[in-house]
């Protein structure tokens, strides 16, 4: 039986909207029908590039019966308003991470979609990378034994490449700076591999970039079961770099951007290279969303899980500010009252 492409409307015409739209073109499971941005110039350019209609308003986009789902790349602080409106209109929502800037908004987004009976998927494509899939499979097979530690780094060079007028580089639009913007990807991966995070000790710094937001950050994460992990994120590095080393009682896996994946096993001499084919992670998560919207399975990262990742980062922000260890439960309990 042929899969009818999910008919999509795109909102928020920033650079990531093009990344997602390009991925949809690589798939036969989604079709871009229309788009909207408050900027007429941006929506017209997007419509011309991707062969879709430019809607003059978000209300008009939501009223379009041909559209089944919204792919939402609006600023973080607009996620609640735009997603709540989409859910009320009966549209499924694929939302770029983070789910929101506050736990209260994250919970409201999750509840709005649940109450409306629409699918909510949050974009965390990095957990889908083949080397992390291999680690997860080996963990589930018991090859690592008891997990004890991990270290991760996600770094990019943004010197001379940022626009301080963009919400992405302001404390108001992206609280926590680099940790919320890119570090949260590896928060998600570490929790997925080692188990939920219970407490965080964090440090943030602004060393190279202009503006009012951290460009380097380090977190020490305490996982259920006792494992510890460290996460470093940077926009002040000389180049793009990714690393994640996973340590277990019986095996250790090493991944980095340039060296690939290797494994050391207890009692086995030498290091073993693990071949991992590069996969199209963005297409995979969008096709999973499309299938869920058709009633076939559920998204891997939904609202509740995305809210926990946000809570870990917010715990790190508080830890850095107050110079103390912060439990994730404290963030969840306090911000529940605010909601």
C-alpha positions in Angstrom: 0.0 0.0 0.0 1.4 3.4 -1.0 2.1 6.0 1.7 0.2 9.2 1.0 2.6 12.1 1.7 1.8 14.1 4.8 0.8 17.6 3.6 2.8 20.2 5.6 2.7 23.9 6.3 6.0 25.5 7.4 6.3 28.4 9.7 9.3 30.4 10.8 11.5 31.1 7.8 15.0 30.9 9.3 18.0 28.9 8.2 16.8 25.7 9.9 13.5 25.8 8.1 15.5 25.3 4.9 17.3 22.4 6.4 14.0 20.7 7.2 12.5 21.6 3.9 15.5 20.2 2.0 15.1 17.0 4.0 11.4 16.8 3.1 12.4 17.1 -0.6 14.6 14.0 -0.1 11.6 12.1 1.2 8.5 10.8 -0.4 6.6 10.8 2.9 6.1 14.6 3.2 5.0 17.4 0.9 5.3 21.1 1.6 2.0 22.7 0.7 2.3 26.2 2.1 4.5 28.4 4.3 4.2 31.5 6.4 6.5 34.1 7.9 5.7 37.6 9.2 8.3 38.7 6.6 6.7 38.9 3.2 10.2 38.7 1.6 11.1 35.5 3.5 7.9 33.7 2.9 7.9 34.6 -0.8 11.5 33.4 -1.2 10.7 30.1 0.7 7.6 29.6 -1.5 9.6 30.1 -4.7 12.4 27.8 -3.5 10.2 24.9 -2.4 7.3 25.3 -4.8 4.6 25.9 -2.3 2.0 28.6 -1.5 2.9 31.7 0.6 0.2 32.3 3.2 -0.4 35.9 4.1 -1.1 35.0 7.8 -0.7 32.1 10.2 -4.5 32.0 10.6 -4.9 31.5 6.8 -2.3 28.7 6.9 -4.2 26.9 9.8 -7.5 27.4 8.0 -6.2 25.6 4.9 -7.9 22.1 4.9 -5.2 20.7 2.6 -2.6 21.1 5.4 -2.4 18.2 7.9 0.7 19.2 9.9 2.8 22.2 10.8 6.6 22.1 10.8 7.5 24.8 13.3 10.9 26.6 13.5 9.7 29.8 15.1 11.7 31.4 18.0 11.6 29.5 21.3 9.3 32.0 23.0 6.8 31.7 20.2 6.5 27.9 20.4 3.6 27.9 22.8 1.4 30.3 21.0 2.0 28.8 17.5 1.7 25.2 18.6 -1.4 25.8 20.7 -3.0 27.4 17.7 -2.0 24.5 15.4 -3.4 21.9 17.9 -6.6 23.8 18.1 -6.9 23.7 14.4 -6.3 19.9 14.4 -2.8 20.0 12.9 0.0 17.7 13.9 3.2 19.5 15.0 6.8 18.9 14.4 8.6 21.4 16.6 12.3 22.2 16.5 14.2 21.8 19.8 14.2 23.1 22.4 10.5 22.6 23.1 10.4 26.0 24.8 12.4 28.3 27.1 10.4 27.5 30.2 9.0 24.3 31.8 5.6 26.0 32.1 5.5 26.6 28.3 6.8 23.1 27.6 4.1 21.5 29.7 1.4 23.7 28.1 2.6 22.7 24.6 2.5 19.1 25.5 -1.0 19.3 27.1 -2.4 21.3 24.2 -1.4 18.6 21.7 -2.6 15.8 23.9 -6.0 17.4 24.5 -6.4 18.0 20.8 -5.4 14.5 19.9 -2.6 15.6 17.5 0.9 14.3 17.3 3.7 16.4 18.8 7.3 15.5 17.8 10.3 17.5 18.9 13.4 17.6 16.6 16.4 15.8 18.3 18.0 14.3 15.2 21.5 13.7 16.8 20.4 10.7 18.8 19.7 9.0 15.4 23.3 9.1 14.3 24.4 5.6 13.5 27.3 5.6 16.1 24.9 6.4 18.9 22.4 3.8 17.6 25.2 1.3 17.8 26.0 2.3 21.4 22.4 2.0 22.4 22.1 -1.5 20.8 25.2 -2.6 22.6 24.0 -1.3 25.9 20.7 -3.1 25.5 22.6 -6.3 24.6 24.5 -6.0 27.9 27.9 -5.6 26.1 28.9 -2.6 28.2 28.0 -4.1 31.6 27.3 -1.5 34.2 27.6 2.0 32.8 29.8 4.2 34.9 30.8 7.4 33.0 30.6 9.4 29.7 32.2 12.5 28.4 30.8 14.6 25.5 31.7 17.7 23.6 29.7 19.6 21.0 31.6 22.6 19.6 31.3 25.1 16.7 33.1 28.2 15.6 30.7 31.2 15.6 33.3 34.0 15.8 32.3 36.6 13.2 29.3 34.6 12.2 26.6 35.8 14.5 24.0 38.5 14.2 23.2 40.0 17.6 19.7 41.0 16.2 18.9 37.3 16.0 16.9 35.8 19.0 19.3 32.8 18.9 22.1 34.8 20.4 20.3 36.7 23.1 19.8 35.8 26.7 16.1 36.5 26.4 15.6 34.4 23.2 18.0 31.6 24.1 18.6 31.5 27.9 21.7 29.5 28.7 23.2 30.4 25.3 25.2 27.6 23.7 24.1 25.0 26.1 20.4 25.5 25.3 21.0 26.0 21.6 23.3 23.0 20.7 24.4 21.4 24.0 20.8 20.2 24.6 21.3 17.8 21.8 23.9 15.9 23.8 21.9 16.3 27.0 19.3 14.2 25.1 21.8 11.7 23.8 23.5 11.2 27.2 20.1 10.7 29.0 19.1 8.2 26.2 22.3 6.2 26.7 22.9 6.4 30.4 19.5 7.0 31.8 17.6 10.0 33.2 19.5 12.9 34.7 18.8 13.5 38.4 21.1 16.4 39.2 23.4 18.9 37.5 26.4 21.0 38.4 27.2 23.6 35.8 29.5 26.5 34.8 28.8 29.0 32.0 31.2 31.5 30.4 31.3 34.2 27.8 34.9 34.3 26.5 35.0 35.2 22.8 31.6 36.2 21.2 30.0 39.6 21.7 26.5 39.9 23.2 25.0 38.9 26.6 24.9 35.1 26.3 27.3 32.3 27.3 29.5 30.9 24.5 31.0 28.1 26.5 29.4 25.8 29.0 30.2 22.7 31.1 27.8 20.4 32.9 28.4 17.5 35.3 25.4 15.2 35.0 24.3 12.6 37.7 22.3 9.8 36.1 19.9 7.4 37.7 21.9 4.3 38.5 24.9 6.3 39.6 26.7 7.0 36.3 28.3 10.4 35.8 28.8 12.3 32.6 30.4 15.5 31.5 29.1 17.7 28.7 31.0 20.6 27.2 29.5 23.0 24.6 31.2 25.8 22.8 30.7 28.5 20.2 34.2 29.8 20.9 36.2 26.9 19.4 38.5 27.0 16.4 36.4 24.6 14.4 33.4 22.3 14.5 33.9 19.2 16.7 31.8 16.4 18.2 32.9 13.8 20.7 31.2 11.3 23.0 33.0 8.6 24.9 31.0 6.0 26.8 32.5 4.0 29.6 31.1 0.7 31.0 32.5 -2.0 33.3 33.0 -4.3 30.4 33.5 -2.0 27.4 34.4 1.5 26.3 33.2 3.2 23.1 35.0 6.2 21.7 33.4 8.5 19.0 34.7 11.7 17.6 33.9 13.6 14.4 37.2 12.8 12.7 38.1 9.4 14.1 34.8 7.7 13.9 33.7 5.0 16.4 36.0 2.6 18.2 35.5 0.1 21.0 37.7 -1.4 23.7 36.4 -4.6 25.4 37.5 -6.0 28.7 40.0 -8.9 28.2 40.4 -8.2 24.4 43.7 -6.6 23.4 43.7 -3.6 21.0 41.0 -1.2 19.8 38.3 -2.3 17.4 37.0 0.1 14.7 33.3 0.1 14.3 32.1 0.9 10.8 29.0 3.2 10.9 27.4 4.4 7.7 26.3 8.0 7.7 22.5 8.2 7.8 20.1 10.9 7.0 18.9 11.7 10.5 16.7 14.7 9.7 14.8 12.7 7.0 14.4 9.8 9.5 12.8 12.0 12.2 10.5 13.7 9.7 9.4 10.4 8.2 8.8 9.0 11.7 6.6 12.1 12.4 4.7 11.6 9.2 4.1 7.9 10.0 2.8 8.9 13.5 0.5 11.5 12.0 -0.9 8.6 9.9 -1.4 6.5 13.1 1.7 4.4 12.6 3.7 4.4 15.8 4.8 7.4 17.9 7.6 9.9 17.7 10.8 8.9 19.5 10.9 12.3 21.3 7.6 13.7 22.4 6.7 16.6 24.7 7.4 14.9 28.0 10.8 13.8 27.1 11.7 17.1 25.5 10.6 18.8 28.7 13.0 16.7 30.7 15.9 17.7 28.5 14.9 21.4 28.9 14.8 20.9 32.7 18.4 19.5 32.7 19.7 22.6 30.9 17.7 24.9 33.2 19.2 23.1 36.2 22.6 23.8 34.7 21.8 27.5 34.3 20.7 27.7 37.9 23.7 25.7 39.1 26.1 28.2 37.4 24.2 31.2 38.7 23.9 30.0 42.3 27.1 27.9 42.4 25.5 24.8 43.8 24.4 21.3 42.7 20.8 21.5 41.4 18.4 18.5 41.2 16.2 18.3 38.1 13.2 17.6 40.3 13.7 21.1 41.9 13.4 22.7 38.5 10.3 20.6 37.6 8.6 21.3 40.9 9.3 25.1 41.0 8.3 25.7 37.4 5.2 23.6 37.8 4.0 26.3 40.2 4.8 29.0 37.6 2.7 27.2 35.0 
